[in-house]
Amino acid sequence: MKRTLSALSLSLGLMFAATAAQATTAEDVKSFTLDNGMKVMVLEDHSIPNANMYLFWKVGSRNEVPGITGISHFFEHMMFNGSNKYGPKMFDRTMEAAGGANNAYTTEDLTVYTDWFPANALETMFDLEADRIANLDINPQMVESERNVVASERTTGLENSNWRALSGPLKGVAFQAHPYSWSVIGHESDIHAWTLDDLVKYHKTYYAPNNAVVVIAGDVQFDNVKKLSEQYFGAIPAQTPPAKVRTVEPEQKGERRLFVEKASVSTPNVMIGYHTPAAKSDDYYALDVLSSILSEGNSSRLYQGLVDKQIALAAQTYMPTSFDPNLFYVFGIASPKVSAETVEKALIEQIDLIAEKGVTQHELDKVKNIKLMNFYRTLETINGKANTIGTYELYFGSYKKLFNAPELYNKVTPADIQRVAKTYLKKSNRTVGVLAAKEEMDK
Amino acid sequence: MKLSPLSKQIKSCWLVALVLGSSVALSACNSTPAPKIAEVAAVDTGSFSLPQYEQYQLANGLTVYLMPQKEVPLITIDAVVRAGSVNDILGGEARLTAKSLMLGAGGKTKAEIEQAVDFLGASLGSSAGKEGSYLSSDFMAKDLDVMLPIISSVLTSPDFDSKEFTKLKEREIAGLSQAKESPRSVIGRYFDKLIFADHAYGKPSSGNRDGLKKQDISRLKRFYQSYYQPQNTAITVVGDFDKAAMKAKLKQAFGQWEMLSQVSQPNLAVDLPELDRNRVLLVNKGDAIETTFLIGGKGVAYDNADLVGLTVVNTILGGRFTSWLNDELRVNAGLTYGARSAFIPYSKAGVFRISTFTKSDTTEAAIDLALETYSRLWEQGVDQATLDSAKAYVKGQFPPKYETNGQLAGLLTNMYLYGFDDSYINDFQAKVDGLTIAETKRLVSKYFPQDNLQYVLIGNADNIGTVAAKYGTVTQVDIKDIGFDVK
């Protein structure tokens, strides 16, 4: 019997007056905290004979400083390269032989490890994870090989993604002080410069159980997860909490601009970054709704104003969920024979239109439906559930906020959207980047 | 991330192979003895079977698949038409026709359809591949009575609005140039052209600029009338619905759709070109900072009885993180962020390809190491421990492929298009468990291309031209040239 998702949609059913009100409660997500400070959350779901283990570590590129940029991401790679019991290569080999697979990702704020496995391999996953948390062996030879892997990852991103080619330099201009200034992958010279000592310190500081949140979702029993957590993770000692990130990005006092040249780009790409507050801000939900009104679906403002009018081939927005104030991105790819300047003007015109005249209730209701659909889609899989629960726990302070999110979206009014557009999406607060085949010469 | 987007892309291709494999049991293969059950204990990855579904036909020949799933209050409705780029004449007809479904229908303009769908938070999209054209949608169960008429009118009576078509065509032509900004998004098109030449499987679904320029509404209408007919189409419905009520609604929505004519399909099994020498297609990208490459040859068709076994053997070679290729090129040598291999099946043929990328000045080292690693299949073979691990891996990663309404609808869609049944899912674990070392040897010698290898290298030709010549007869094109031809 598949467990229904209404457990996670009680508030949604009420707030959105939508379907499926056969609700259970937020208590379906059970959690406990080990003596060493590691928090574990469990969601039983017996729909397929599989389970996931997600480990969220509170370390990302925001914890870096110049000279070691990219080290959080590099460390993500090193966590697969050998520990006491499971030597080099044995983490992956052991997991795959038990029917499991894994991956990991690093963001500006977090490093997240993902294990996907048949449920009866659960104890093997605990054994593997505990060994690399407690006893990582940072092997110099592995470090050298892995440097090249990360350099290749960086290069292939720049080769194949104009977003990457432009967003990296744009962040560097938009942020003058805060570590969001550099890309998660780091500067090329830093990739080749980390020392063993840097890595050992990094592991000790950040990979402490009190700096982690674990989520296990799938065909598991809560009692068994608790027993295994205590057995495998419970003995790993806590560490002094990492130093806080002190730097606060100063207010931007005027528009900034940059240009990036890439010969193979067929039409100009335009990216605009506006400084916006952190995820915990009261304005987060209004900005997120604004982002959807601008770019989600072909009925959105940017599609109607740019793509349908053949000014742009594509136009989108992106607002990262983040610990510290970050950027609201607006991106457009010019149609053939359309200049970067025209695309930039058209993007800004759409934003200014909202700041001046606001949005309609119909647009707002549409976005609320979009959010509800996306919520259900996310919760269709054990993978989506595990990732979402952990994400809410970390960015919004509690996984229970997942249940409140619909209510907070529902509270957003057209006036809120107009206010945040006026407050944040203004000229003095933006950085404009252009990527094109050739920069115009001085006359 | 541990794995690259390219790896993921290739991985997903590999998964398609996995998903769409043959429904014929390995033991049914006539040319070889039935495989013996492996002598070691299989890893228990839990039992998994396909949820109950019903298949039937309306009086007009439309095939329907219904699979109730109550986990979320959503419904997915997909349609598939047996028509793809293999049916193209100028190139791009199938894709443009599919895209044109969304340009207005049933008295609603393109904008009105998009407004209606978006307002519900729903999705509705169309696309075409080599052998199928697709309409896909998902929405909240409560919105069925709004969405179903839209889906029905878009599929059965599109307007082909000429003004919107002109804009679509211009976007598609510009999209071809955009795609060529990313080697990994186009390298597969060059490779298929190298393998299949002028055969229908060589045609890129996107078409090329010259072909697209010549397209007009009348051509698309002809294409639509030739293939978009109920007896050439299936509708799959997966999600939170009542079966009896859904049957009545589907009959109302699609029952009036009329058969217009016999549908004639090309015989794809004939005129497949032979590969008679090593060839290299060098695609110059002047500002490339790395070389992206594929190496391979012919693969197998969907209905090949050995596809499940090949999936397991390919897992060992290049289908997972600890595969030989990824282990050698990434983990041991640090030459790349990811290396993979995959069988990509079509209904009457297929390709096999090794894929990776590396910085320009290590191109030769990476290709040599890929080839050397590949040769282990014949020189060293698969040992029991590696085989056991691969079998556990393939089985353990199988159930999450069929978790969502969309995944299940996609499976049913492919069952229609490629003619297999649910025994593929339900017998999958047993087939994997039955694979022996002896079988792997037979599979390697029979299917993995060893001679007449085909290479596509996208990179800076000035830097890698000499390297390219080492591997076969070189043909050089520029990535900005029209199309994907090897000329």
Contacts between the chains, C-beta under 8 A, distances in Angstrom:
chain1	res1	chain2	res2	distance
A	2	B	69	7.6
A	2	B	70	6.7
A	2	B	71	4.8
A	3	B	71	7.6
A	4	B	70	6.7
A	4	B	71	6.3
A	4	B	72	8.0
A	5	B	71	5.8
A	5	B	72	4.9
A	18	B	73	7.3
A	18	B	140	6.4
A	18	B	142	6.9
A	19	B	73	3.9
A	19	B	140	5.6
A	19	B	141	5.4
A	19	B	142	4.4
A	19	B	240	7.8
A	20	B	72	7.5
A	20	B	73	3.6
A	20	B	141	7.7
A	20	B	240	7.6
A	47	B	71	6.5
A	47	B	403	7.1
A	48	B	46	8.0
A	48	B	48	6.5
A	48	B	399	4.1
A	48	B	400	6.4
A	48	B	402	7.9
A	48	B	403	5.9
A	49	B	45	7.0
A	49	B	46	2.6
A	49	B	47	6.5
A	49	B	48	5.9
A	49	B	399	6.0
A	50	B	46	7.2
A	50	B	396	7.4
A	50	B	399	5.3
A	50	B	400	5.7
A	76	B	1	8.0
A	76	B	2	7.8
A	77	B	2	7.0
A	80	B	2	6.7
A	89	B	322	7.0
A	89	B	327	7.4
A	89	B	331	6.7
A	92	B	321	5.1
A	92	B	322	4.8
A	93	B	322	5.3
A	93	B	389	7.1
A	96	B	320	5.9
A	96	B	321	7.1
A	96	B	322	5.4
A	96	B	389	5.7
A	96	B	390	7.9
A	96	B	392	7.4
A	96	B	393	4.6
A	97	B	43	7.4
A	97	B	388	7.1
A	97	B	389	3.9
A	97	B	392	5.7
A	97	B	393	7.3
A	98	B	43	6.7
A	98	B	392	6.4
A	98	B	396	7.2
A	99	B	43	5.7
A	99	B	45	4.5
A	99	B	392	4.3
A	99	B	393	5.9
A	99	B	395	6.0
A	99	B	396	2.2
A	99	B	397	7.1
A	100	B	393	7.7
A	100	B	396	6.0
A	101	B	320	7.0
A	101	B	321	7.3
A	101	B	393	7.1
A	101	B	396	7.6
A	101	B	397	5.6
A	102	B	2	7.6
A	102	B	321	7.6
A	103	B	1	6.2
A	103	B	2	5.2
A	103	B	3	6.1
A	104	B	1	6.7
A	104	B	2	5.9
A	105	B	1	5.2
A	106	B	1	7.8
A	116	B	397	7.1
A	116	B	400	6.5
A	117	B	396	6.2
A	118	B	43	8.0
A	118	B	44	7.7
A	118	B	45	3.9
A	118	B	46	5.2
A	118	B	395	7.6
A	118	B	396	4.3
A	118	B	399	8.0
A	119	B	46	6.2
A	120	B	44	6.0
A	120	B	45	7.4
A	120	B	46	6.3
A	121	B	396	7.2
A	144	B	334	7.4
A	145	B	331	7.0
A	145	B	332	7.0
A	145	B	333	7.4
A	145	B	334	4.1
A	146	B	334	6.9
A	147	B	334	7.1
A	148	B	334	3.2
A	148	B	335	7.0
A	149	B	330	5.7
A	149	B	331	7.9
A	149	B	334	5.4
A	149	B	336	7.4
A	149	B	337	5.7
A	150	B	337	7.8
A	151	B	359	7.7
A	152	B	290	7.5
A	152	B	334	7.7
A	152	B	335	7.3
A	152	B	336	5.2
A	152	B	337	4.2
A	152	B	357	7.3
A	152	B	358	6.7
A	152	B	359	6.8
A	153	B	1	7.6
A	153	B	4	6.4
A	153	B	337	4.2
A	155	B	289	5.6
A	155	B	290	5.2
A	155	B	359	6.0
A	156	B	4	6.0
A	156	B	5	7.8
A	156	B	6	6.9
A	156	B	184	7.9
A	156	B	290	6.1
A	156	B	292	8.0
A	156	B	337	5.8
A	156	B	357	5.5
A	158	B	289	6.6
A	159	B	182	7.7
A	159	B	183	6.7
A	159	B	288	6.7
A	159	B	289	5.5
A	159	B	290	5.2
A	159	B	292	7.5
A	159	B	357	7.8
A	160	B	5	7.2
A	160	B	6	7.6
A	160	B	182	4.3
A	160	B	183	6.5
A	160	B	184	5.2
A	160	B	185	7.3
A	161	B	182	7.0
A	162	B	181	6.4
A	219	B	46	7.3
A	262	B	287	6.4
A	263	B	286	6.0
A	263	B	287	3.9
A	264	B	180	7.6
A	264	B	181	5.4
A	264	B	285	6.1
A	264	B	286	7.0
A	264	B	287	5.0
A	264	B	288	7.9
A	264	B	479	7.4
A	265	B	181	6.0
A	266	B	174	7.7
A	266	B	177	4.0
A	266	B	178	6.2
A	266	B	180	7.4
A	266	B	181	6.2
A	267	B	174	7.1
A	267	B	177	7.6
A	267	B	178	7.5
A	296	B	118	7.5
A	297	B	114	6.6
A	297	B	117	7.6
A	297	B	118	3.8
A	298	B	110	7.9
A	298	B	111	7.9
A	298	B	114	4.1
A	298	B	118	7.0
A	299	B	111	7.2
A	299	B	114	4.7
A	299	B	115	4.7
A	299	B	118	4.2
A	299	B	119	7.5
A	300	B	118	7.6
A	304	B	111	7.8
A	307	B	171	7.9
A	308	B	111	7.7
A	308	B	167	7.5
A	310	B	167	6.2
A	310	B	170	6.7
A	310	B	171	7.8
A	313	B	171	6.1
A	313	B	174	5.5
A	313	B	175	6.8
A	313	B	178	6.5
A	333	B	178	6.9
A	335	B	170	7.6
A	335	B	171	7.8
A	335	B	174	6.3
A	336	B	170	7.7
A	336	B	174	5.1
A	336	B	177	7.7
A	362	B	119	7.4
A	365	B	119	7.3
A	366	B	118	5.8
A	366	B	119	4.6
A	366	B	121	7.4
A	368	B	121	8.0
A	369	B	119	6.5
A	369	B	120	5.7
A	369	B	121	3.4
A	369	B	140	7.7
A	370	B	118	7.2
A	370	B	121	4.2
A	371	B	121	7.3
A	372	B	121	5.8
A	372	B	140	7.3
A	373	B	74	7.4
A	373	B	120	7.8
A	373	B	121	3.5
A	373	B	122	6.7
A	373	B	123	7.9
A	373	B	138	7.6
A	373	B	139	7.5
A	373	B	140	6.6
A	374	B	121	7.5
A	376	B	72	4.5
A	376	B	73	6.8
A	376	B	74	5.3
A	376	B	140	7.6
A	377	B	72	7.9
A	377	B	74	7.4
A	377	B	138	7.5
A	377	B	404	7.7
A	379	B	72	6.5
A	380	B	71	6.6
A	380	B	72	5.5
A	380	B	74	7.6
A	380	B	403	6.7
A	380	B	404	4.4
A	380	B	405	6.9
A	381	B	400	7.0
A	381	B	403	4.9
A	381	B	404	6.0
A	382	B	400	7.5
A	382	B	403	7.4
A	383	B	400	6.9
